[in-house]
Amino acid sequence: MDPAFPVNRVRQALLAWYDVHARVLPWRSGPGEAGRPDPYRVWLSEVMLQQTTTVHAAPYYAAFTARWPKVSDLAAAEDADVMAAWAGLGYYARARNMLKGARAVADDHGGVFPDTEDGLRALPGIGPYTAAAVAAIAFCQAANVVDGNVERVMARLFAVETPLPAARPELRRLAARFVSDDRPGDWAQALMDLGATICRPRSPSCDRCPVAFACAALASGDPARFPFKVAKAERPRRRGVVWVMIDGEGRVALERRPEKGLLGGMLGLPTSDWSDAPDETPPVAARWSDAGTVDHVFTHFALTLSVRVGRAEGGDWVWTDQAAAIDALPTVFAKALIASSRS
């Protein structure tokens, strides 16, 4: 960083902007509000917001905090109940790790979250970003909170030409220069809000940016080309078959997936393996009809499922009302069940 870079002026300008334009979010205490946010709710929101938009996460957050208002309530919950409530947020390992973290707080810390970044980092399932975010926002600790929004802001402020992900250590170092004991939680959230609403990935609103005066990317004439990124390899595509079994009462058959592996511990529709050449042997003998295909994208692969529908009764299945199943199932299975109803 250029020693002449106006760190303090940028901080003052961004915090002044945040005081006026802070997003109103259900897990957030606004700038200047008395008291600190509940660390449980800050932590819960940060876990939900990983790989998820605020709009999508908000109703889940409301449902979780209504059902489990304290970390001790979540710690005491049944795994299956939490996983069902999480359905639709994706990345189900986050929900399993979240339960581990809640139980560690309840069992090892008397239901009180550690108030330091190191203490939070020691909890199971809490990584460097989440620990820093909770430390800064809930405990007013001077922590370096760097998410994708902050990386983008730093890459543009300093016109960093190293492509992501290799640029991340440099971007963290740049962000650390702004960290201060003065309003650390507001600073972290101000950077996030700037990236989410002004310094957007495409079409940044530089004319409304409170720190445009210091932005090297804007001075270059093409701010949207920052940060540079290495082109992602195309996701491999796998295939599979999913069987929708309906009984005489119109209920659908579900099964509990193995604890380990993708969608571990979740209720799902019976399915083949997901591979280049899946085994298409159905789980029971029935007259199966073809209901088309559904596509879904996971982190590391894309999936095409052939949906087959048939009549069945009894068996070692969890028979569930179809409407309730759609709401409770992971998205990939909800898509298949919806497709089956249209056939």
Buried (B, 14 or more C-beta within 10 A) or exposed (E): BEEEBEBEEBBBBBBEBBBEBBEEBEBBBEBEEEEEBBBBBBBBBBBBBBEBEBEBBBEBBEEBBEEBEBBBBBBEBEEEEBBBBBBBBBBBEBBBBBBBBBBBBBEEEEBEBBBBBEBBBEBBBBEBBBBBBBBBBBBBBBBBBBBBBBBBBBBBBBBBEBEBEEBEEBBBEBBBBBBEEEBBBBBBBBBBBBBBBBBBEEEBEBEEBBBBEBBBBBEEEEBEEBBEEEEEEEEEEBBBBBBBBBBEEEBBBBBBBEEEEBBBBBBBBBBBEBEEEBEEEBBBEBEBEEBEBBEBEBEEEBBEBBBBBBEBBEEEBEBBEBEEBBEBBBBBBBBBBBBBBEE
